[in-house]
Amino acid sequence: MKQPPSASAICFGLDEELDRSSCAHYLQLLGQEQLAELLSSRMSSDEIAALIDFCSKLLHRHLSKQEYHDLFLREGREHSSSKHAHE
């Protein structure tokens, strides 16, 4: 399993390229299983709803339907194509 990036690699506000790289590192750190489980166990229902709503809007705005299925849901291209053929 690939190791998450170091928090020391995260820096915002200097330039757009560094902001984008830092954002990617930050998202990877948030996705660590132990952190995700702990944080979600401490969030209120309203905080969970707000987070899911915000993330869903970002995914919808920035990913194609195929990218959503391939990258977020991690469905194989063959699986998602056959699934949509039946919809």
Jmol script that loads the backbone (N, CA, C; Angstrom):
load data "model"
ATOM      1  N   MET A   1       0.847  -1.180   0.000  1.00  0.00           N
ATOM      2  CA  MET A   1       0.000   0.000   0.000  1.00  0.00           C
ATOM      3  C   MET A   1       0.889   1.240   0.000  1.00  0.00           C
ATOM      4  N   LYS A   2       0.529   2.196  -0.838  1.00  0.00           N
ATOM      5  CA  LYS A   2       1.295   3.426  -0.943  1.00  0.00           C
ATOM      6  C   LYS A   2       1.170   4.243   0.344  1.00  0.00           C
ATOM      7  N   GLN A   3       2.288   4.750   0.819  1.00  0.00           N
ATOM      8  CA  GLN A   3       2.291   5.578   2.021  1.00  0.00           C
ATOM      9  C   GLN A   3       1.690   6.951   1.709  1.00  0.00           C
ATOM     10  N   PRO A   4       0.892   7.510   2.617  1.00  0.00           N
ATOM     11  CA  PRO A   4       0.349   8.847   2.389  1.00  0.00           C
ATOM     12  C   PRO A   4       1.472   9.876   2.443  1.00  0.00           C
ATOM     13  N   PRO A   5       1.264  11.024   1.811  1.00  0.00           N
ATOM     14  CA  PRO A   5       2.301  12.048   1.824  1.00  0.00           C
ATOM     15  C   PRO A   5       2.514  12.614   3.222  1.00  0.00           C
ATOM     16  N   SER A   6       3.660  13.168   3.423  1.00  0.00           N
ATOM     17  CA  SER A   6       3.985  13.801   4.690  1.00  0.00           C
ATOM     18  C   SER A   6       3.226  15.121   4.809  1.00  0.00           C
ATOM     19  N   ALA A   7       2.780  15.426   6.013  1.00  0.00           N
ATOM     20  CA  ALA A   7       2.095  16.698   6.249  1.00  0.00           C
ATOM     21  C   ALA A   7       3.015  17.876   5.970  1.00  0.00           C
ATOM     22  N   SER A   8       4.328  17.664   6.049  1.00  0.00           N
ATOM     23  CA  SER A   8       5.265  18.752   5.781  1.00  0.00           C
ATOM     24  C   SER A   8       5.263  19.153   4.312  1.00  0.00           C
ATOM     25  N   ALA A   9       4.665  18.339   3.438  1.00  0.00           N
ATOM     26  CA  ALA A   9       4.579  18.658   2.013  1.00  0.00           C
ATOM     27  C   ALA A   9       3.392  19.577   1.717  1.00  0.00           C
ATOM     28  N   ILE A  10       2.619  19.920   2.721  1.00  0.00           N
ATOM     29  CA  ILE A  10       1.414  20.726   2.536  1.00  0.00           C
ATOM     30  C   ILE A  10       1.699  22.186   2.879  1.00  0.00           C
ATOM     31  N   CYS A  11       1.440  23.060   1.914  1.00  0.00           N
ATOM     32  CA  CYS A  11       1.634  24.496   2.097  1.00  0.00           C
ATOM     33  C   CYS A  11       0.682  25.213   1.156  1.00  0.00           C
ATOM     34  N   PHE A  12      -0.108  26.124   1.670  1.00  0.00           N
ATOM     35  CA  PHE A  12      -1.079  26.848   0.844  1.00  0.00           C
ATOM     36  C   PHE A  12      -0.743  28.328   0.782  1.00  0.00           C
ATOM     37  N   GLY A  13      -1.142  28.954  -0.317  1.00  0.00           N
ATOM     38  CA  GLY A  13      -1.069  30.402  -0.434  1.00  0.00           C
ATOM     39  C   GLY A  13       0.128  30.978  -1.166  1.00  0.00           C
ATOM     40  N   LEU A  14       1.064  30.150  -1.611  1.00  0.00           N
ATOM     41  CA  LEU A  14       2.245  30.676  -2.289  1.00  0.00           C
ATOM     42  C   LEU A  14       2.058  30.753  -3.800  1.00  0.00           C
ATOM     43  N   ASP A  15       1.521  29.689  -4.399  1.00  0.00           N
ATOM     44  CA  ASP A  15       1.202  29.703  -5.822  1.00  0.00           C
ATOM     45  C   ASP A  15       0.190  28.604  -6.117  1.00  0.00           C
ATOM     46  N   GLU A  16      -0.442  28.707  -7.280  1.00  0.00           N
ATOM     47  CA  GLU A  16      -1.530  27.787  -7.611  1.00  0.00           C
ATOM     48  C   GLU A  16      -1.061  26.346  -7.725  1.00  0.00           C
ATOM     49  N   GLU A  17       0.106  26.117  -8.313  1.00  0.00           N
ATOM     50  CA  GLU A  17       0.612  24.748  -8.464  1.00  0.00           C
ATOM     51  C   GLU A  17       0.857  24.100  -7.100  1.00  0.00           C
ATOM     52  N   LEU A  18       1.443  24.841  -6.176  1.00  0.00           N
ATOM     53  CA  LEU A  18       1.677  24.313  -4.833  1.00  0.00           C
ATOM     54  C   LEU A  18       0.360  24.097  -4.097  1.00  0.00           C
ATOM     55  N   ASP A  19      -0.603  24.997  -4.292  1.00  0.00           N
ATOM     56  CA  ASP A  19      -1.923  24.825  -3.673  1.00  0.00           C
ATOM     57  C   ASP A  19      -2.580  23.533  -4.151  1.00  0.00           C
ATOM     58  N   ARG A  20      -2.500  23.256  -5.455  1.00  0.00           N
ATOM     59  CA  ARG A  20      -3.111  22.044  -6.010  1.00  0.00           C
ATOM     60  C   ARG A  20      -2.419  20.789  -5.479  1.00  0.00           C
ATOM     61  N   SER A  21      -1.096  20.827  -5.441  1.00  0.00           N
ATOM     62  CA  SER A  21      -0.330  19.691  -4.914  1.00  0.00           C
ATOM     63  C   SER A  21      -0.642  19.477  -3.437  1.00  0.00           C
ATOM     64  N   SER A  22      -0.690  20.562  -2.684  1.00  0.00           N
ATOM     65  CA  SER A  22      -0.993  20.476  -1.249  1.00  0.00           C
ATOM     66  C   SER A  22      -2.410  19.975  -1.011  1.00  0.00           C
ATOM     67  N   CYS A  23      -3.339  20.403  -1.862  1.00  0.00           N
ATOM     68  CA  CYS A  23      -4.726  19.939  -1.749  1.00  0.00           C
ATOM     69  C   CYS A  23      -4.788  18.430  -1.961  1.00  0.00           C
ATOM     70  N   ALA A  24      -4.063  17.925  -2.959  1.00  0.00           N
ATOM     71  CA  ALA A  24      -4.044  16.483  -3.218  1.00  0.00           C
ATOM     72  C   ALA A  24      -3.464  15.730  -2.027  1.00  0.00           C
ATOM     73  N   HIS A  25      -2.378  16.249  -1.452  1.00  0.00           N
ATOM     74  CA  HIS A  25      -1.780  15.611  -0.271  1.00  0.00           C
ATOM     75  C   HIS A  25      -2.759  15.620   0.906  1.00  0.00           C
ATOM     76  N   TYR A  26      -3.417  16.750   1.116  1.00  0.00           N
ATOM     77  CA  TYR A  26      -4.372  16.915   2.210  1.00  0.00           C
ATOM     78  C   TYR A  26      -5.525  15.908   2.079  1.00  0.00           C
ATOM     79  N   LEU A  27      -6.063  15.773   0.857  1.00  0.00           N
ATOM     80  CA  LEU A  27      -7.148  14.822   0.630  1.00  0.00           C
ATOM     81  C   LEU A  27      -6.696  13.382   0.881  1.00  0.00           C
ATOM     82  N   GLN A  28      -5.454  13.066   0.499  1.00  0.00           N
ATOM     83  CA  GLN A  28      -4.925  11.727   0.744  1.00  0.00           C
ATOM     84  C   GLN A  28      -4.808  11.466   2.245  1.00  0.00           C
ATOM     85  N   LEU A  29      -4.359  12.454   2.994  1.00  0.00           N
ATOM     86  CA  LEU A  29      -4.251  12.286   4.442  1.00  0.00           C
ATOM     87  C   LEU A  29      -5.628  12.095   5.073  1.00  0.00           C
ATOM     88  N   LEU A  30      -6.629  12.846   4.606  1.00  0.00           N
ATOM     89  CA  LEU A  30      -7.990  12.690   5.122  1.00  0.00           C
ATOM     90  C   LEU A  30      -8.549  11.306   4.839  1.00  0.00           C
ATOM     91  N   GLY A  31      -8.113  10.690   3.753  1.00  0.00           N
ATOM     92  CA  GLY A  31      -8.620   9.392   3.360  1.00  0.00           C
ATOM     93  C   GLY A  31      -8.014   8.211   4.094  1.00  0.00           C
ATOM     94  N   GLN A  32      -7.100   8.458   5.011  1.00  0.00           N
ATOM     95  CA  GLN A  32      -6.521   7.353   5.776  1.00  0.00           C
ATOM     96  C   GLN A  32      -7.616   6.710   6.631  1.00  0.00           C
ATOM     97  N   GLU A  33      -7.682   5.401   6.576  1.00  0.00           N
ATOM     98  CA  GLU A  33      -8.779   4.666   7.207  1.00  0.00           C
ATOM     99  C   GLU A  33      -8.958   5.001   8.689  1.00  0.00           C
ATOM    100  N   GLN A  34      -7.898   4.966   9.463  1.00  0.00           N
ATOM    101  CA  GLN A  34      -8.017   5.203  10.909  1.00  0.00           C
ATOM    102  C   GLN A  34      -8.519   6.623  11.194  1.00  0.00           C
ATOM    103  N   LEU A  35      -7.994   7.613  10.475  1.00  0.00           N
ATOM    104  CA  LEU A  35      -8.438   8.993  10.660  1.00  0.00           C
ATOM    105  C   LEU A  35      -9.895   9.154  10.244  1.00  0.00           C
ATOM    106  N   ALA A  36     -10.255   8.575   9.096  1.00  0.00           N
ATOM    107  CA  ALA A  36     -11.632   8.696   8.608  1.00  0.00           C
ATOM    108  C   ALA A  36     -12.629   8.106   9.605  1.00  0.00           C
ATOM    109  N   GLU A  37     -12.295   6.954  10.155  1.00  0.00           N
ATOM    110  CA  GLU A  37     -13.198   6.311  11.120  1.00  0.00           C
ATOM    111  C   GLU A  37     -13.319   7.136  12.404  1.00  0.00           C
ATOM    112  N   LEU A  38     -12.197   7.646  12.901  1.00  0.00           N
ATOM    113  CA  LEU A  38     -12.236   8.431  14.130  1.00  0.00           C
ATOM    114  C   LEU A  38     -12.998   9.734  13.931  1.00  0.00           C
ATOM    115  N   LEU A  39     -12.670  10.449  12.858  1.00  0.00           N
ATOM    116  CA  LEU A  39     -13.323  11.726  12.609  1.00  0.00           C
ATOM    117  C   LEU A  39     -14.823  11.552  12.397  1.00  0.00           C
ATOM    118  N   SER A  40     -15.217  10.560  11.598  1.00  0.00           N
ATOM    119  CA  SER A  40     -16.647  10.366  11.346  1.00  0.00           C
ATOM    120  C   SER A  40     -17.400   9.963  12.615  1.00  0.00           C
ATOM    121  N   SER A  41     -16.734   9.277  13.525  1.00  0.00           N
ATOM    122  CA  SER A  41     -17.399   8.884  14.776  1.00  0.00           C
ATOM    123  C   SER A  41     -17.642  10.081  15.695  1.00  0.00           C
ATOM    124  N   ARG A  42     -16.926  11.170  15.468  1.00  0.00           N
ATOM    125  CA  ARG A  42     -17.055  12.356  16.318  1.00  0.00           C
ATOM    126  C   ARG A  42     -17.876  13.473  15.690  1.00  0.00           C
ATOM    127  N   MET A  43     -18.255  13.296  14.443  1.00  0.00           N
ATOM    128  CA  MET A  43     -19.012  14.333  13.749  1.00  0.00           C
ATOM    129  C   MET A  43     -20.494  14.230  14.077  1.00  0.00           C
ATOM    130  N   SER A  44     -21.160  15.392  14.107  1.00  0.00           N
ATOM    131  CA  SER A  44     -22.609  15.412  14.308  1.00  0.00           C
ATOM    132  C   SER A  44     -23.296  15.019  13.002  1.00  0.00           C
ATOM    133  N   SER A  45     -24.570  14.704  13.109  1.00  0.00           N
ATOM    134  CA  SER A  45     -25.354  14.371  11.907  1.00  0.00           C
ATOM    135  C   SER A  45     -25.364  15.535  10.921  1.00  0.00           C
ATOM    136  N   ASP A  46     -25.465  16.756  11.433  1.00  0.00           N
ATOM    137  CA  ASP A  46     -25.449  17.945  10.570  1.00  0.00           C
ATOM    138  C   ASP A  46     -24.095  18.105   9.875  1.00  0.00           C
ATOM    139  N   GLU A  47     -23.005  17.839  10.588  1.00  0.00           N
ATOM    140  CA  GLU A  47     -21.678  17.938   9.987  1.00  0.00           C
ATOM    141  C   GLU A  47     -21.483  16.876   8.908  1.00  0.00           C
ATOM    142  N   ILE A  48     -21.968  15.679   9.161  1.00  0.00           N
ATOM    143  CA  ILE A  48     -21.876  14.606   8.169  1.00  0.00           C
ATOM    144  C   ILE A  48     -22.665  14.997   6.919  1.00  0.00           C
ATOM    145  N   ALA A  49     -23.886  15.470   7.096  1.00  0.00           N
ATOM    146  CA  ALA A  49     -24.727  15.865   5.955  1.00  0.00           C
ATOM    147  C   ALA A  49     -24.056  16.995   5.163  1.00  0.00           C
ATOM    148  N   ALA A  50     -23.496  17.982   5.856  1.00  0.00           N
ATOM    149  CA  ALA A  50     -22.840  19.106   5.180  1.00  0.00           C
ATOM    150  C   ALA A  50     -21.606  18.642   4.403  1.00  0.00           C
ATOM    151  N   LEU A  51     -20.829  17.747   4.987  1.00  0.00           N
ATOM    152  CA  LEU A  51     -19.634  17.233   4.312  1.00  0.00           C
ATOM    153  C   LEU A  51     -20.013  16.435   3.068  1.00  0.00           C
ATOM    154  N   ILE A  52     -20.976  15.549   3.189  1.00  0.00           N
ATOM    155  CA  ILE A  52     -21.397  14.729   2.056  1.00  0.00           C
ATOM    156  C   ILE A  52     -21.987  15.603   0.957  1.00  0.00           C
ATOM    157  N   ASP A  53     -22.782  16.587   1.322  1.00  0.00           N
ATOM    158  CA  ASP A  53     -23.366  17.494   0.346  1.00  0.00           C
ATOM    159  C   ASP A  53     -22.265  18.259  -0.398  1.00  0.00           C
ATOM    160  N   PHE A  54     -21.295  18.795   0.332  1.00  0.00           N
ATOM    161  CA  PHE A  54     -20.207  19.551  -0.276  1.00  0.00           C
ATOM    162  C   PHE A  54     -19.377  18.667  -1.206  1.00  0.00           C
ATOM    163  N   CYS A  55     -18.974  17.503  -0.725  1.00  0.00           N
ATOM    164  CA  CYS A  55     -18.149  16.594  -1.532  1.00  0.00           C
ATOM    165  C   CYS A  55     -18.900  16.096  -2.755  1.00  0.00           C
ATOM    166  N   SER A  56     -20.186  15.790  -2.605  1.00  0.00           N
ATOM    167  CA  SER A  56     -20.989  15.330  -3.733  1.00  0.00           C
ATOM    168  C   SER A  56     -21.075  16.401  -4.817  1.00  0.00           C
ATOM    169  N   LYS A  57     -21.234  17.648  -4.400  1.00  0.00           N
ATOM    170  CA  LYS A  57     -21.283  18.751  -5.375  1.00  0.00           C
ATOM    171  C   LYS A  57     -19.947  18.891  -6.104  1.00  0.00           C
ATOM    172  N   LEU A  58     -18.835  18.773  -5.393  1.00  0.00           N
ATOM    173  CA  LEU A  58     -17.521  18.850  -6.029  1.00  0.00           C
ATOM    174  C   LEU A  58     -17.323  17.715  -7.026  1.00  0.00           C
ATOM    175  N   LEU A  59     -17.679  16.498  -6.622  1.00  0.00           N
ATOM    176  CA  LEU A  59     -17.536  15.353  -7.515  1.00  0.00           C
ATOM    177  C   LEU A  59     -18.388  15.538  -8.767  1.00  0.00           C
ATOM    178  N   HIS A  60     -19.613  15.967  -8.598  1.00  0.00           N
ATOM    179  CA  HIS A  60     -20.516  16.161  -9.729  1.00  0.00           C
ATOM    180  C   HIS A  60     -19.993  17.261 -10.654  1.00  0.00           C
ATOM    181  N   ARG A  61     -19.453  18.326 -10.092  1.00  0.00           N
ATOM    182  CA  ARG A  61     -18.970  19.466 -10.873  1.00  0.00           C
ATOM    183  C   ARG A  61     -17.685  19.151 -11.636  1.00  0.00           C
ATOM    184  N   HIS A  62     -16.805  18.342 -11.053  1.00  0.00           N
ATOM    185  CA  HIS A  62     -15.459  18.186 -11.608  1.00  0.00           C
ATOM    186  C   HIS A  62     -15.145  16.832 -12.231  1.00  0.00           C
ATOM    187  N   LEU A  63     -16.043  15.859 -12.096  1.00  0.00           N
ATOM    188  CA  LEU A  63     -15.794  14.542 -12.674  1.00  0.00           C
ATOM    189  C   LEU A  63     -16.870  14.194 -13.689  1.00  0.00           C
ATOM    190  N   SER A  64     -16.454  13.551 -14.765  1.00  0.00           N
ATOM    191  CA  SER A  64     -17.435  13.000 -15.696  1.00  0.00           C
ATOM    192  C   SER A  64     -18.091  11.802 -15.012  1.00  0.00           C
ATOM    193  N   LYS A  65     -19.165  11.325 -15.588  1.00  0.00           N
ATOM    194  CA  LYS A  65     -19.840  10.149 -15.033  1.00  0.00           C
ATOM    195  C   LYS A  65     -18.890   8.955 -14.998  1.00  0.00           C
ATOM    196  N   GLN A  66     -18.101   8.781 -16.077  1.00  0.00           N
ATOM    197  CA  GLN A  66     -17.154   7.672 -16.150  1.00  0.00           C
ATOM    198  C   GLN A  66     -16.058   7.824 -15.097  1.00  0.00           C
ATOM    199  N   GLU A  67     -15.529   9.034 -14.917  1.00  0.00           N
ATOM    200  CA  GLU A  67     -14.498   9.268 -13.898  1.00  0.00           C
ATOM    201  C   GLU A  67     -15.042   8.993 -12.501  1.00  0.00           C
ATOM    202  N   TYR A  68     -16.280   9.391 -12.256  1.00  0.00           N
ATOM    203  CA  TYR A  68     -16.918   9.132 -10.960  1.00  0.00           C
ATOM    204  C   TYR A  68     -16.950   7.634 -10.675  1.00  0.00           C
ATOM    205  N   HIS A  69     -17.360   6.858 -11.667  1.00  0.00           N
ATOM    206  CA  HIS A  69     -17.459   5.404 -11.476  1.00  0.00           C
ATOM    207  C   HIS A  69     -16.077   4.754 -11.385  1.00  0.00           C
ATOM    208  N   ASP A  70     -15.151   5.198 -12.231  1.00  0.00           N
ATOM    209  CA  ASP A  70     -13.816   4.590 -12.242  1.00  0.00           C
ATOM    210  C   ASP A  70     -12.973   4.999 -11.041  1.00  0.00           C
ATOM    211  N   LEU A  71     -12.967   6.298 -10.727  1.00  0.00           N
ATOM    212  CA  LEU A  71     -12.050   6.808  -9.708  1.00  0.00           C
ATOM    213  C   LEU A  71     -12.651   6.846  -8.308  1.00  0.00           C
ATOM    214  N   PHE A  72     -13.890   7.284  -8.188  1.00  0.00           N
ATOM    215  CA  PHE A  72     -14.492   7.393  -6.859  1.00  0.00           C
ATOM    216  C   PHE A  72     -15.085   6.057  -6.411  1.00  0.00           C
ATOM    217  N   LEU A  73     -15.917   5.471  -7.248  1.00  0.00           N
ATOM    218  CA  LEU A  73     -16.536   4.194  -6.882  1.00  0.00           C
ATOM    219  C   LEU A  73     -15.613   3.007  -7.125  1.00  0.00           C
ATOM    220  N   ARG A  74     -14.554   3.209  -7.879  1.00  0.00           N
ATOM    221  CA  ARG A  74     -13.559   2.182  -8.215  1.00  0.00           C
ATOM    222  C   ARG A  74     -14.185   0.992  -8.918  1.00  0.00           C
ATOM    223  N   GLU A  75     -15.146   1.291  -9.769  1.00  0.00           N
ATOM    224  CA  GLU A  75     -15.744   0.266 -10.614  1.00  0.00           C
ATOM    225  C   GLU A  75     -14.905   0.175 -11.881  1.00  0.00           C
ATOM    226  N   GLY A  76     -14.734  -1.029 -12.370  1.00  0.00           N
ATOM    227  CA  GLY A  76     -14.009  -1.189 -13.619  1.00  0.00           C
ATOM    228  C   GLY A  76     -14.796  -0.637 -14.782  1.00  0.00           C
ATOM    229  N   ARG A  77     -14.114  -0.203 -15.803  1.00  0.00           N
ATOM    230  CA  ARG A  77     -14.748   0.355 -16.997  1.00  0.00           C
ATOM    231  C   ARG A  77     -15.755  -0.621 -17.599  1.00  0.00           C
ATOM    232  N   GLU A  78     -15.394  -1.902 -17.661  1.00  0.00           N
ATOM    233  CA  GLU A  78     -16.271  -2.925 -18.226  1.00  0.00           C
ATOM    234  C   GLU A  78     -17.541  -3.059 -17.392  1.00  0.00           C
ATOM    235  N   HIS A  79     -17.379  -3.056 -16.057  1.00  0.00           N
ATOM    236  CA  HIS A  79     -18.527  -3.208 -15.144  1.00  0.00           C
ATOM    237  C   HIS A  79     -19.472  -2.030 -15.263  1.00  0.00           C
ATOM    238  N   SER A  80     -18.940  -0.802 -15.235  1.00  0.00           N
ATOM    239  CA  SER A  80     -19.814   0.360 -15.263  1.00  0.00           C
ATOM    240  C   SER A  80     -20.473   0.531 -16.627  1.00  0.00           C
ATOM    241  N   SER A  81     -19.794   0.153 -17.711  1.00  0.00           N
ATOM    242  CA  SER A  81     -20.395   0.254 -19.040  1.00  0.00           C
ATOM    243  C   SER A  81     -21.569  -0.696 -19.173  1.00  0.00           C
ATOM    244  N   SER A  82     -21.411  -1.929 -18.713  1.00  0.00           N
ATOM    245  CA  SER A  82     -22.507  -2.880 -18.804  1.00  0.00           C
ATOM    246  C   SER A  82     -23.639  -2.495 -17.874  1.00  0.00           C
ATOM    247  N   LYS A  83     -23.322  -1.900 -16.743  1.00  0.00           N
ATOM    248  CA  LYS A  83     -24.341  -1.465 -15.797  1.00  0.00           C
ATOM    249  C   LYS A  83     -25.203  -0.368 -16.422  1.00  0.00           C
ATOM    250  N   HIS A  84     -24.545   0.619 -17.068  1.00  0.00           N
ATOM    251  CA  HIS A  84     -25.290   1.720 -17.654  1.00  0.00           C
ATOM    252  C   HIS A  84     -26.073   1.290 -18.879  1.00  0.00           C
ATOM    253  N   ALA A  85     -25.660   0.247 -19.537  1.00  0.00           N
ATOM    254  CA  ALA A  85     -26.381  -0.245 -20.710  1.00  0.00           C
ATOM    255  C   ALA A  85     -27.772  -0.736 -20.319  1.00  0.00           C
ATOM    256  N   HIS A  86     -27.927  -1.129 -19.054  1.00  0.00           N
ATOM    257  CA  HIS A  86     -29.213  -1.653 -18.583  1.00  0.00           C
ATOM    258  C   HIS A  86     -30.108  -0.588 -17.959  1.00  0.00           C
ATOM    259  N   GLU A  87     -29.582   0.630 -17.828  1.00  0.00           N
ATOM    260  CA  GLU A  87     -30.379   1.687 -17.178  1.00  0.00           C
ATOM    261  C   GLU A  87     -31.379   2.324 -18.128  1.00  0.00           C
TER     262      GLU A  87
END
end "model"
wireframe off; spacefill off
backbone 0.3
color backbone group
